[in-house]
Amino acid sequence: MELSRDEVLTRVIPWETYTATKLINGTGLQLLRRYDHRPQDAKAVLLDENGVAYVRLFVGILRDITKEETLEYVLALIDEMLSANPKRAKLFHDDSFANEDIYYPFSRLLGKNNWFIQEKSCKILTYIISGRPKTAGQVTRPSEAKSSKEASSSLDIAMKGLVDWLCNQLRRPSHPTRGIGTAVSCLATLLREPSVRELFVLTDGVQFLTPLIAPASSQQHIQLLYEATLCMWLLSFNDAAVDAVSATHALPRLIEVARTSTKEKVVRVAILTLRNLVNKDNFASKMVDLGLSKTVQSLKLQAWTDEDLIEGLSALEESLKVSIKTLSSFDLYKQEALSGNLDWSPMHKDSTFWRENIQKFEDHDFQVLRILITLLDTSKDAKTLAVCCQDISQFIQAHSSGRQIVLDLKAKNRVMILMEHDNPEVRREALLCVQKLLLRSKYASYLQQS
């Protein structure tokens, strides 16, 4: 049975036994007696009056005492304290701790074979690290460290240990149902720190996070999806992380989440992530290939209330329009072919387009031509089939070896089958294509002109 914090806090710990062994002094015992099993408002008053002393006492117990029931109890006390008011994390950064490693007692406990201890230590470390004063004790970035000694401050060590533990949870969770969720929740806070983003990338965290970007249905999974996508948004501000994202399948996953999610907060953070990525590297052309423009247009028709989402959709739409304009006409043609849905746009019948771009059809072993031929078998759309037949005819006409290449790719029988299609436009284009396959080029040229 899983331990809960409230359940742990009902325990009665025999603090006097620890004074007998001098693990807790008299002052510590008095503090515990005043605090233990008191109502929340009473505890709040005590923390306001003497918070640093309580933090020193709690951390000392975690450092000096090994009994797991006591460790669980003190971790529950600290978790309760910080959950009620995260600003209390500043107590751990009081000047009186300047010469002490305040992180180590919690970092050490991440290695315990006890999920409650691991989870609470992870959460508390997240509170303490993210709640430290930003004007002091800045983390040394791994890429800026001149030596291992320079990077070995207690904060650096704690940060690296925590990020390693979190990535391990994404890869092989200690708890079957809570390990991943706990890790993602903590990362959604910690990745606000630029140094954590860099550590996360160096630990290959992006590849472990990417599979979590997937449409969700249950409330639990929706929250996990939201926090995982929030992590992606935070990572999109880091160049090394963007490179790592580019090497995964995160982009199509983000687009699918934006397209299918019904929760506004999930859609918002997905769109804001895509907005950050659209102007980096070659993300824009990939987004166009994946049909993001249509997704954005569809999303803009919905009645959203979040201003960041509305602004993000407009900005993303404009960036995609600029990208489409900068793409060559052949890039646009290739994207249309890859989409599997062809239309009678002007380039299909433009002899100049075919004359200027015919050599590009040879790229990647005639990839685009092979796609057109495959669509003859797989597409159920009459317009797509008609355009395919017409484009194959154009290839035969424009390429010096077009007829032989198309015959070698076994397209003739596929086109001949379409001569009996129900749609008259498909039948007409298929007939013209077969004629060009069967006739010599000079006769095919006559058909092209007629």
Summary of the structure (lengths in Angstrom):
residues: 450
radius of gyration: 31.5
end to end distance: 81.2
largest distance: 107.1
contacts: 1364
relative contact order: 0.04
helix: 73%
strand: 0%
